[in-house]
């Protein structure tokens, strides 16, 4: 069964690009543009990896990450921030919120695929 990845980003181009990158590699990719929709999806589906942006309307990625970690079945799930933010305090805040990795955009597709393969296979 394909590993399932949820990508949460309010930038439609990022959602399209990650879907186009990951689907041919055999991953089942779901994309949503906001935190509320992401929380609905994680209740409905089980995800092997969550990729979150930070800067989003209504609920930022830090708040979303904390809310995901409150759910019993997502306490240990890998969460990766993929964001334009790159300051050290943002990185620390992301890890404190519960993320496993904090990656800054832009990132090379090959590097991202390598990280995902290392994380969930």
N, CA, C and O of each residue as an XYZ file, in Angstrom:
484
protein
N       0.833     -1.180      0.000
C       0.000      0.000      0.000
C       0.879      1.245      0.000
O       1.887      1.300      0.704
N       0.503      2.218     -0.773
C       1.295      3.440     -0.903
C       1.295      4.221      0.405
O       0.287      4.275      1.109
N       2.425      4.818      0.718
C       2.515      5.713      1.868
C       1.707      6.961      1.551
O       1.767      7.486      0.439
N       0.950      7.431      2.535
C       0.062      8.575      2.332
C       0.675      9.832      2.960
O       1.092      9.823      4.119
N       0.721     10.909      2.173
C       1.301     12.178      2.599
C       0.250     13.273      2.487
O      -0.436     13.384      1.471
N       0.126     14.082      3.540
C      -0.735     15.261      3.505
C       0.144     16.496      3.408
O       1.027     16.706      4.239
N      -0.101     17.312      2.389
C       0.635     18.566      2.196
C      -0.332     19.710      2.474
O      -1.410     19.776      1.882
N       0.058     20.616      3.382
C      -0.781     21.746      3.762
C      -0.030     23.032      3.436
O       0.993     23.337      4.049
N      -0.545     23.781      2.469
C       0.097     25.036      2.046
C      -0.967     25.888      1.372
O      -1.796     25.365      0.627
N      -0.957     27.187      1.620
C      -1.964     28.052      0.993
C      -1.553     28.495     -0.409
O      -2.302     29.213     -1.072
N      -0.381     28.079     -0.866
C       0.100     28.404     -2.207
C      -0.231     27.237     -3.148
O       0.362     26.162     -3.051
N      -1.169     27.462     -4.042
C      -1.626     26.419     -4.960
C      -0.483     25.848     -5.796
O      -0.474     24.653     -6.092
N       0.478     26.683     -6.180
C       1.616     26.196     -6.981
C       2.476     25.214     -6.196
O       2.983     24.242     -6.757
N       2.640     25.463     -4.914
C       3.402     24.534     -4.075
C       2.667     23.197     -3.982
O       3.287     22.138     -4.079
N       1.358     23.244     -3.796
C       0.574     22.015     -3.719
C       0.686     21.202     -5.011
O       0.861     19.984     -4.980
N       0.583     21.890     -6.130
C       0.701     21.214     -7.429
C       2.101     20.625     -7.598
O       2.252     19.472     -8.000
N       3.116     21.421     -7.289
C       4.499     20.965     -7.468
C       4.803     19.736     -6.610
O       5.413     18.781     -7.091
N       4.382     19.755     -5.349
C       4.660     18.607     -4.481
C       3.872     17.376     -4.907
O       4.377     16.256     -4.823
N       2.650     17.573     -5.358
C       1.868     16.456     -5.875
C       2.558     15.848     -7.098
O       2.676     14.628     -7.213
N       3.011     16.714     -8.008
C       3.691     16.250     -9.229
C       5.030     15.572     -8.925
O       5.453     14.668     -9.646
N       5.687     16.012     -7.863
C       6.974     15.430     -7.471
C       6.793     14.070     -6.795
O       7.525     13.126     -7.092
N       5.823     13.971     -5.891
C       5.712     12.797     -5.030
C       4.871     11.666     -5.605
O       5.174     10.496     -5.369
N       3.831     11.985     -6.348
C       2.957     10.940     -6.877
C       3.703      9.950     -7.777
O       3.508      8.745     -7.618
N       4.549     10.400     -8.716
C       5.277      9.436     -9.551
C       6.240      8.540     -8.762
O       6.665      7.492     -9.249
N       6.579      8.965     -7.537
C       7.472      8.159     -6.696
C       6.705      7.090     -5.916
O       7.290      6.343     -5.132
N       5.386      7.024     -6.140
C       4.583      5.983     -5.518
C       3.856      6.394     -4.254
O       3.239      5.557     -3.594
N       3.918      7.663     -3.908
C       3.213      8.141     -2.716
C       1.795      8.553     -3.083
O       1.542      9.034     -4.188
N       0.870      8.360     -2.140
C      -0.490      8.872     -2.285
C      -0.499     10.250     -1.628
O      -0.341     10.363     -0.413
N      -0.683     11.287     -2.425
C      -0.561     12.655     -1.943
C      -1.936     13.311     -1.861
O      -2.703     13.307     -2.824
N      -2.228     13.873     -0.690
C      -3.432     14.680     -0.497
C      -2.968     16.096     -0.216
O      -2.009     16.298      0.530
N      -3.632     17.074     -0.802
C      -3.240     18.467     -0.604
C      -4.436     19.274     -0.110
O      -5.563     19.096     -0.570
N      -4.158     20.167      0.837
C      -5.177     21.089      1.344
C      -4.526     22.452      1.541
O      -3.307     22.561      1.664
N      -5.361     23.488      1.568
C      -4.807     24.844      1.613
C      -4.914     25.523      2.971
O      -4.569     26.698      3.095
N      -5.384     24.810      3.993
C      -5.490     25.456      5.293
C      -5.580     24.479      6.441
O      -5.810     23.285      6.253
N      -5.393     25.012      7.639
C      -5.353     24.199      8.838
C      -6.645     23.483      9.175
O      -6.620     22.305      9.532
N      -7.780     24.170      9.069
C      -9.060     23.543      9.404
C      -9.326     22.339      8.508
O      -9.761     21.287      8.975
N      -9.062     22.509      7.227
C      -9.254     21.401      6.285
C      -8.274     20.262      6.580
O      -8.624     19.089      6.449
N      -7.056     20.607      6.974
C      -6.070     19.587      7.334
C      -6.550     18.765      8.530
O      -6.423     17.540      8.534
N      -7.100     19.433      9.538
C      -7.588     18.721     10.719
C      -8.743     17.793     10.367
O      -8.855     16.702     10.925
N      -9.602     18.219      9.443
C     -10.683     17.349      8.985
C     -10.126     16.118      8.284
O     -10.595     15.000      8.500
N      -9.119     16.336      7.441
C      -8.536     15.230      6.678
C      -7.857     14.209      7.580
O      -7.989     13.005      7.360
N      -7.127     14.680      8.599
C      -6.410     13.702      9.430
C      -7.367     12.861     10.266
O      -7.011     11.767     10.705
N      -8.580     13.364     10.491
C      -9.596     12.558     11.166
C     -10.134     11.480     10.230
O     -10.512     10.396     10.674
N     -10.167     11.779      8.949
C     -10.763     10.894      7.952
C      -9.770      9.860      7.419
O     -10.142      8.715      7.160
N      -8.519     10.261      7.256
C      -7.490      9.395      6.670
C      -6.315      9.257      7.634
O      -6.102     10.107      8.500
N      -5.577      8.203      7.476
C      -4.325      8.051      8.221
C      -3.174      8.476      7.322
O      -3.079      8.040      6.175
N      -2.311      9.317      7.838
C      -1.169      9.796      7.041
C       0.136      9.306      7.636
O       0.304      9.241      8.854
N       1.055      8.963      6.747
C       2.382      8.528      7.154
C       3.331      9.708      7.346
O       4.332      9.599      8.055
N       3.008     10.849      6.704
C       3.843     12.046      6.772
C       2.961     13.263      6.548
O       2.050     13.241      5.720
N       3.242     14.331      7.299
C       2.543     15.602      7.102
C       3.587     16.658      6.774
O       4.592     16.788      7.472
N       3.341     17.409      5.708
C       4.230     18.493      5.266
C       3.438     19.789      5.405
O       2.420     19.981      4.740
N       3.918     20.675      6.277
C       3.172     21.889      6.605
C       3.943     23.149      6.240
O       5.162     23.215      6.393
N       3.217     24.140      5.759
C       3.741     25.493      5.619
C       3.483     26.201      6.943
O       2.680     25.732      7.750
N       4.150     27.319      7.173
C       3.900     28.090      8.391
C       2.925     29.224      8.133
O       1.945     29.391      8.859
N       3.199     30.000      7.099
C       2.402     31.205      6.850
C       1.142     30.845      6.070
O       1.173     30.628      4.859
N       0.032     30.789      6.806
C      -1.258     30.498      6.192
C      -2.311     31.345      6.899
O      -2.152     31.684      8.071
N      -3.383     31.687      6.194
C      -4.453     32.460      6.846
C      -5.186     31.600      7.872
O      -5.141     30.372      7.806
N      -5.843     32.232      8.794
C      -6.687     31.604      9.810
C      -5.900     30.840     10.868
O      -6.015     31.157     12.052
N      -5.115     29.858     10.488
C      -4.333     29.071     11.443
C      -2.940     28.866     10.863
O      -2.786     28.259      9.803
N      -1.924     29.374     11.559
C      -0.572     29.182     11.024
C      -0.099     27.749     11.265
O      -0.727     26.985     11.999
N       1.003     27.409     10.640
C       1.524     26.058     10.731
C       1.925     25.641     12.130
O       1.801     24.468     12.480
N       2.408     26.579     12.946
C       2.777     26.252     14.322
C       1.550     25.770     15.101
O       1.597     24.742     15.777
N       0.447     26.528     14.997
C      -0.790     26.155     15.697
C      -1.321     24.823     15.164
O      -1.775     23.977     15.935
N      -1.262     24.645     13.851
C      -1.726     23.402     13.246
C      -0.907     22.220     13.752
O      -1.469     21.181     14.099
N       0.388     22.367     13.796
C       1.268     21.293     14.262
C       0.915     20.903     15.694
O       0.819     19.718     16.012
N       0.724     21.890     16.549
C       0.354     21.606     17.947
C      -0.977     20.856     18.023
O      -1.125     19.919     18.808
N      -1.935     21.272     17.210
C      -3.263     20.624     17.221
C      -3.162     19.182     16.706
O      -3.851     18.292     17.205
N      -2.309     18.962     15.716
C      -2.117     17.597     15.206
C      -1.500     16.720     16.287
O      -1.933     15.585     16.488
N      -0.502     17.231     16.978
C       0.179     16.458     18.020
C      -0.733     16.114     19.198
O      -0.438     15.182     19.946
N      -1.823     16.840     19.374
C      -2.778     16.541     20.446
C      -3.559     15.264     20.161
O      -4.127     14.668     21.077
N      -3.592     14.844     18.915
C      -4.342     13.646     18.544
C      -3.488     12.408     18.803
O      -2.329     12.332     18.396
N      -4.082     11.465     19.475
C      -3.374     10.257     19.910
C      -2.635      9.559     18.762
O      -1.468      9.193     18.905
N      -3.311      9.377     17.633
C      -2.701      8.627     16.536
C      -1.699      9.447     15.720
O      -1.135      8.938     14.752
N      -1.470     10.708     16.096
C      -0.476     11.532     15.389
C       0.629     12.026     16.327
O       1.397     12.918     15.967
N       0.708     11.455     17.513
C       1.746     11.884     18.467
C       3.147     11.581     17.945
O       4.092     12.315     18.230
N       3.277     10.501     17.182
C       4.592     10.079     16.687
C       4.742     10.232     15.172
O       5.819      9.966     14.636
N       3.700     10.648     14.481
C       3.754     10.769     13.019
C       4.785     11.821     12.612
O       4.877     12.869     13.251
N       5.558     11.559     11.566
C       6.526     12.554     11.112
C       5.828     13.807     10.565
O       4.938     13.725      9.718
N       6.256     14.958     11.071
C       5.753     16.246     10.590
C       6.956     17.068     10.142
O       7.921     17.244     10.886
N       6.877     17.569      8.906
C       7.957     18.373      8.332
C       7.403     19.754      7.975
O       6.398     19.870      7.274
N       8.072     20.793      8.467
C       7.748     22.139      8.003
C       8.535     22.395      6.740
O       9.748     22.187      6.707
N       7.855     22.846      5.693
C       8.486     23.279      4.451
C       7.994     24.697      4.227
O       6.844     24.913      3.844
N       8.875     25.667      4.469
C       8.440     27.046      4.585
C       9.465     28.039      4.066
O      10.652     27.730      3.962
N       8.999     29.221      3.744
C       9.899     30.300      3.337
C      10.617     30.898      4.538
O      11.625     31.588      4.379
N      10.111     30.642      5.728
C      10.752     31.163      6.936
C      12.056     30.394      7.172
O      12.095     29.171      7.045
N      13.105     31.115      7.512
C      14.386     30.433      7.689
C      15.173     30.916      8.905
O      16.302     30.480      9.128
N      14.585     31.810      9.685
C      15.304     32.304     10.861
C      15.395     31.204     11.915
O      14.535     30.327     11.996
N      16.439     31.270     12.707
C      16.663     30.253     13.731
C      15.511     30.202     14.738
O      15.140     29.123     15.202
N      14.942     31.373     15.078
C      13.827     31.366     16.036
C      12.585     30.691     15.452
O      11.808     30.086     16.191
N      12.389     30.788     14.130
C      11.278     30.077     13.490
C      11.515     28.574     13.542
O      10.602     27.794     13.814
N      12.743     28.187     13.278
C      13.115     26.769     13.327
C      12.863     26.207     14.734
O      12.275     25.137     14.892
N      13.316     26.943     15.743
C      13.129     26.503     17.131
C      11.645     26.417     17.482
O      11.213     25.470     18.139
N      10.876     27.394     17.050
C       9.438     27.410     17.314
C       8.751     26.219     16.630
O       7.825     25.625     17.183
N       9.213     25.884     15.437
C       8.653     24.742     14.716
C       8.930     23.421     15.420
O       8.049     22.569     15.528
N      10.143     23.259     15.890
C      10.502     22.040     16.616
C       9.732     21.981     17.936
O       9.248     20.919     18.328
N       9.619     23.121     18.618
C       8.854     23.185     19.864
C       7.384     22.842     19.636
O       6.742     22.257     20.509
N       6.849     23.201     18.475
C       5.447     22.912     18.149
C       5.220     21.425     17.895
O       4.083     20.953     17.907
N       6.318     20.683     17.664
C       6.191     19.250     17.470
C       6.703     18.707     16.160
O       6.580     17.510     15.900
N       7.280     19.566     15.319
C       7.790     19.095     14.028
C       9.060     18.270     14.207
O       9.843     18.497     15.130
N       9.245     17.317     13.314
C      10.465     16.516     13.306
C      11.572     17.190     12.511
O      12.750     17.083     12.852
N      11.180     17.892     11.437
C      12.146     18.570     10.570
C      11.623     19.937     10.191
O      10.414     20.168     10.152
N      12.547     20.839      9.913
C      12.207     22.193      9.490
C      13.048     22.484      8.263
O      14.263     22.647      8.367
N      12.410     22.551      7.095
C      13.108     22.768      5.830
C      12.707     24.121      5.257
O      11.535     24.497      5.287
N      13.683     24.840      4.740
C      13.411     26.148      4.156
C      13.269     26.038      2.646
O      14.028     25.329      1.985
N      12.275     26.760      2.105
C      12.102     26.885      0.658
C      13.086     27.938      0.163
O      13.389     28.871      0.905
N      13.576     27.830     -1.016
C      13.388     26.681     -1.912
C      14.289     25.516     -1.506
O      15.340     25.707     -0.894
N      13.861     24.321     -1.853
C      14.651     23.119     -1.609
C      14.664     22.342     -2.921
O      13.673     22.323     -3.652
N      15.771     21.714     -3.207
C      15.843     20.967     -4.462
C      14.907     19.756     -4.381
O      14.793     19.124     -3.331
N      14.253     19.445     -5.475
C      13.359     18.276     -5.477
C      14.075     16.995     -5.059
O      13.516     16.190     -4.314
N      15.300     16.799     -5.528
C      16.043     15.593     -5.179
C      16.309     15.515     -3.679
O      16.199     14.443     -3.083
N      16.653     16.629     -3.076
C      16.908     16.668     -1.634
C      15.630     16.362     -0.861
O      15.653     15.608      0.112
N      14.512     16.948     -1.297
C      13.238     16.696     -0.626
C      12.847     15.223     -0.738
O      12.407     14.621      0.242
N      13.005     14.648     -1.915
C      12.691     13.224     -2.087
C      13.580     12.355     -1.198
O      13.114     11.376     -0.615
N      14.834     12.708     -1.099
C      15.768     11.964     -0.246
C      15.316     12.018      1.221
O      15.341     11.005      1.920
N      14.912     13.185      1.671
C      14.464     13.361      3.063
C      13.200     12.542      3.302
O      13.081     11.867      4.325
N      12.259     12.597      2.367
C      11.018     11.838      2.531
C      11.287     10.335      2.519
O      10.713      9.594      3.317
N      12.142      9.892      1.633
C      12.499      8.468      1.586
C      13.139      8.028      2.896
O      12.828      6.956      3.415
N      14.023      8.849      3.423
C      14.668      8.544      4.710
C      13.667      8.542      5.855
O      13.838      7.807      6.827
N      12.629      9.355      5.748
C      11.665      9.519      6.824
C      10.609      8.417      6.840
O      10.328      7.843      7.892
N      10.022      8.119      5.679
C       8.921      7.138      5.661
C       9.119      5.985      4.679
O       8.284      5.085      4.591
N      10.216      6.019      3.951
C      10.480      4.943      3.008
C       9.840      5.126      1.659
O       9.996      4.277      0.781
